[in-house]
């Protein structure tokens, strides 16, 4: 059973705010620190919306003339923080706590902040008047069972969102920057053991040549995984496999690494594109560049799988295939190791800051 959540912040904003240029983009430092855009400033991608929604001038407009409930399709476990820029009349809800906020009559934008760690939850709103916070107000609303946060409006005055970002907390490092402790090279097939995995003097994991497979000792089923990657060449191919069948070579879902795209159109990835779930769903845009560090995030939660590259969501996919122990043939939710792919003799990549949140049984 998924635990019921409880309201964190109620906004009673007096009037509509004037639309502003989009504030959705992350800074490079935010992306490196693991922040994820919940709203991309362009679309409702990654949201479940029951009611009315549109994106106009970089602003997400919810509930224009119609009662609306909206929430991101991804959940991030028990520890996370988020920041919203929001205006209108409605409710913002999260797992723990409850706050109220009154905006001035000009309908100015408010910045909503929420942080949840363990049994502690704090919420605040600034830019619109006094606020108060109470922690631990229960709620049995069914909508809360499917989201880390939720926005609701009766449609009298729309809720406007121009920025929404979240950062998973409570991550556990998977790479110590000194050696391969916690990892093992797959040696079950000598023909697939050409990749040289080693730690550089700068504390980065280097993968050169291929094929090859470096697997975690631990297994994970539901998780949020983040790391930084760098391809040292044009359109090099690699990937992160997950929910892999133990003791087999890269038999799992693959989050693709391939920064190529057709012409000048980043919405036309080559070979599914970085952030894709290879052979299942392509990345909707190639965000990362070769020869530059980028942050890669993979979320697996039951049949739902999502990816972000530099904080931009590239995949929002539910595997609706029939359950099967082999993820190449159907839905696999059972735990398995993660693995880093050495694809071929041209492989030359660096990885660092690998970390994970184990979401446990969902």
N, C-alpha and C positions, 0 to 999 in steps of 0.2 A: 504494500500500500504506500502511496506517496503521501507524506505528511501535509496536512492543511496549513496554509500560510496565513499571515495576519497583516492588517493594513499598517503602512508606515507613514504615509503623508497624504493629507487631504488638502487640496488647493481650492480656495474659494476666490478666484481672481475676478475682479469686478468688470472687466471688459476685454474685448479682443485687442491683442497687441498688433502693432504695425509690422508687417512682414519685413524681415531683414535678410541680407545676403547670408548664404549658408555658413554655418559655423561647425559643420560636421567633421571636417578633416582633422586628423590627428597630427601632432608634431612628430618629427622623427624620434624624439626622446620618449614620447608617450607610447609610440609603437614599440620601441625597444623594451619599454617597461611592461609590456603585455596588455596595454589598454586595447579594447575592441570597440569598434563603432557598432552600436545597435541600430542606428539610423544613418544611412550613408549620404543623406542630403539629396538623393536622386530618386528613390523609389521606396516601396514598402517591402522590399526583399528582406526576408528573415523575420517577418511579423505575421501573426495570426490576427485577423481583424474581422470582427462581427459588427457590421454597421457601415458607416460612411468614412472614406479616407481618400485623400488626394495629396500629391506633393506639388507645391507651388512655390517658385522662387527659393528653393532650398529649404522649405519649411513643410513638415508633415502636418496636415490639417485633419483632425479627427473629429467626427461627429457633427458635421455641418448639416443641421436640420434633422438629425437622426440619432437616437441613442446608440452609443458605440462602446464596445469593449475591445481593447487592443493589447497584445502582449508579444514579446519576442518568442519565437518558437524554441529557442535554446534555453536550457537551465544550466547553472554553473556551480551547483553544490551549495554547501552551507556557508562558505566564506567568500565574500566579494564586496566590491564597492562600485558605485556608479554615480555619474553626474549627468543631470538633465538641464537643458535650458527650455523653459516651458511657460506657456501663458494660456489663459482661457478659463473655463469653469469645468472642473472635473476632479477626479481622484487619482492619485498615484499610490499604488499599493506594493508592498514588499513583504518578505517573510516574517519579520519581527518588528514590533514597535508601532507607534502611531503618533503623527504630528498634525497640527493644523496651522494654516498659513493664510493670512489675509493680505491681498495686494492692494495698492493704491488705486484710486478710481481711473487713472489713465491707462490701466491695463498693461503696465510695464512687464518686461520679461523677468522671470524669477529663475534663479539657479537652485536646483534641488540636489542635495548631496545625501547619500546613504551609504553606510558602511556596516557590514555584518561580519563578525569574527567570533566563532564559538557561540557562547550564549549571550554575547553582547551585541546590541544593535543601536546605532545612532543615526538620526536623520535631522536635516536642517534645510531651511529655504531662506535665501537671501535675495534682496533686490525688490521685495514687495511688502515689507512690513514685518511686524513681530511674529514669532513662531513659538510653539511649545511642543515638547516631545514627551511621549509616554512609551515605555517599552513593554512589550509582551501582551498587547491587546489581541485576544484570539479572534479568529474568523473561520466560519465554516463554508464560505462561498466557494462553490465548485471551481470557479475560474482560477483560484489561487493554487489549485493542485497541479497546474500545468505550466506555471511560469515562475521565474525569479522575480518578476515585477509585472505590474498590470496598470493600464490607464483606462479610466472609465468616465464617460460623460453622458448626460441626458440629452445632448444635442441642442440645448437652448443657445449656448455659446460654444463654439468649437474649442477643443484643446489644440494648441499649436506647439509643436516640438521642432526646434531647429538644431539641437545637438543632443545626442544621447550616447554615452560611452560607459563601458564597464570593464573592470579589471578583476580577474580571478585572484583570490588570495589563498593562503595556506598551501602554496605549491611546495613540492618536495624535489630537490635536485636529483637528476638522474646521471649527471656527469660531473666528476670532481675536478676536472681541469688538470689532473696530474697523471692519471693512468686510466686503464679501461676497467677498473673495478665496477662491478654491477653489469658488465657487458661480456659477451662471448662471441667469438667468430664462429659462424657455422662451418663445420668441417665435415659434414656428412657426404659431400660430393666434391672430390678434388678438382673437377672441372669448373666448379663454381666457387673457387676459393682464391681467386687471383687478386682481389682488392687488398691493398695494404692500408689497414686502419692503425693510426698512431696518434699520439698526443704531441702537438708542436711545442716549441719553447714558449709560445705565447699562451699556452693552456687551451688550445683549440683542438677539436677532433678533426683529423685529416683523413679523407677517404680518396685514394688514388688507385687507378686501374680497375678492372672488373672483368667478369662479374664477381660479386661477393656479397656477404650478408653479415651484418653485426647486430646481434640480438640482445635485448635486455634479459637479465636473469629472472626478474619478476614479471608477472603476468597481470594484465589489466583488461577489464571488460568495459566499464563505463568510466570515462575520464575526461579531463581537459589537459591536453599536452601542448606545451609551448617550447620553442627553441629558435635560435637564430641560425641562418644558413647563408652561405656565400658560394656561388658557382664561379670557378676560376677559368672561364672560357665561354664561348658562345653556344647557347642552346644545349648545354650539357644536361644529361638526363639522370635523375635519381629519384628517390622517393622515401617516404616513411610508411612502412607497413604496420598494421595493428590488428589486434584480435587474431593473431596468426596461430595456426595449428602447431602445437609444440613439436619440436624436433623435425620440422620440415622447412624447406627452403622457400621463404617469402610467400607462404600460402596464407594470405590474409587480405584485408582491404588495403589499398595503396593510396595514400595521399601524395599526389604527383608533384615532382619538382621538374619543371621544364619551362623556361622563361621566354620561349619563342612565340611569335604571333605573326599573322599574315599582314604584310605591308605595314601600314601605320595604324591598323585597327586592333587595339588591345582586346576587343571583345571577340576576336577570332583566334583563339589559342591554337598553337601547333601541338599535336599529341596530347590533347586534353588540357594542357596548361597547368602552371603552378597553382596548387590549391584544389585541383580536381580530385575526385575519387576515380582513379584510372579505370577505364572501360565501363564506368557506371554513369557518371555525370561530369561534364566538363566544367572548368572554371568559367564563371560568367565574364571575367575580365582578368587579363594578365597584369598584375600590379607590380611585381618585383622585376628587377633588372639584373642581368649578369654582371659579375664583378663588383657587386654591391651587397652588403649585409642586408638581410630582410628577416623579419620575424614571422614565424609560421605557427599557426594555432590549429589544432585538431580537437574537436569535441565529439565524443561518442556517448550516446545516452539511449540505451535500448536500440530500437531501429532508426533513431534519428542521428544523423551525422552532419556536422557543419564544420566549415573551415574558414579561416581568416588569413590574409597575407598583409602584413604591415597594418593590421587592425581593420582591414576592409574585408567584408564577408564575401567569399568567393563561391561557397557551396552551402545550400540549405536543402538537405535531402533526407527523405525517409525511405529506407529499404523495405519495400512492401513485398519482396519475394517470400516464398514459403521458407520456413526455418530449415536450416541445413547445417550440419557440422562443418561443411566445407564452404567458406565464404565466396568461393568462385562459382558455387552452384546455388546459393541461397543466402538467406539472412542468418548471420552468425552473431550472437550476442555474448557467447561464452568468452571468458577471459583468455587472452593469449599474449605472447610477448610483443613488444615493439621491435622493429628492425630498421636499420638504415641500409639503403641499397647502394652497392657498387654496381653500376649498370653495365659498363663496357670498358674497353681499354682507354677511352677518352676521359673517364671519370676523374674529376679533380675538384673536390668540394671541401669546404670547411664548415664545422658546426660548433656551436657554443651555447651556453646557458640553457641546456635542456632541463625541463622541469615538468612536473605533472601534479594534478589533483586527482586522486582516486575517488570517484563518485560512489563506489560500492554498488550494492545491489539496488536497483531502482524499481 
